[in-house]
Structures are given as C-alpha cells and as structure tokens.
Amino acid sequence: MRLKLTHISHISHKIANDFIHSKLLELKAPRELLCELIEGILEKSVKKENAIDEQARELLEENTDEIEFMRMDERQLFWMIKRQIAQKEGFHLFWEERCNDLSHQILNKILDEDLIMFSVSENLIRNLIYKSIDTYSKAYESIENE
C-alpha cells in the first residue's frame, strides 16, 4: 500500500491507541504529543516518496520522444526509474521494509523525547508500531476493495 497524506492522522492515532491499550508500555506524555511526533515522521516519509515520484516523472517527460520511438512501457519504466532513485536516496519502497524503517524511526524519536516507559525489549515496541501501521493499511485496502 502506498501511504498518503490523508492516512497520516489515522495511522498516528492507531499507534497511539495501541500504545494506550498495550500492557508492554506506559505513556509518559499526552496522547496528542505522541500523535504529533508520529505524524511528523510519517509526513516526512510520504513527502519523500512524492518527491521521488516527481523526479521519476520529470525524467520520463524529458525522454518522452525516445520512449515513444523505442515503444517502451511507460509504467514499467517509471517503476524502474523510481526504484533507482529510491535506492540512491536510501528510501524503502517495499511495504515490509518501509514499515520496518518507519517503526525504527518512530521508536527512536519517541525514546529521544522520552514519551514512553517500558521494561521489555525495544523489538517488542517496534513490532507493536509495525503491526499498527500494517493493520491500518490492510483495513484500508479491504474497505477500498469493497
């Protein structure tokens, strides 16, 4: 699933709610502050992917004549270009890798800001974040497909 700016608020609230209901941790800050922090990280990620898309589109537009002359598939070419740009930027396009990366970023920022307290492995907290993002995306996709 591709994250969109409209999803950010829903995902951040899902993560915050999952934190509140989890027995693995305890919030040390207001829920709103946690949501704001998560939204900032997610927004940065969405905007970065949008910028990569724009770069790929610009490259396609610059080479439209050659693409048409060689009868290349523009969609396939777009994905190849996007993949190369993303790799160069260190941005993960595949869903599992992206969720994993976002989970690390979110937990690291939460720990830097000292917003939660826990006595379990950081991996369990990262898994909770990952699961929240993934669960939201699957629910959204199933609704969208109906």
ABEGO torsion letter per residue (X at the ends): XBBBAAAAAAAAAAAAAAAAABAABBBABBAAAAAAAAAAAAAAAAAAAAAAAAAAAAAAAAAAAAAAAAGBBAAAAAAAAAAAAAAAAGBBABAAAAAAAAAAAAAAAAAAAGABBBABBAAAAAAAAAAAAAAAAAAAAAAAAX
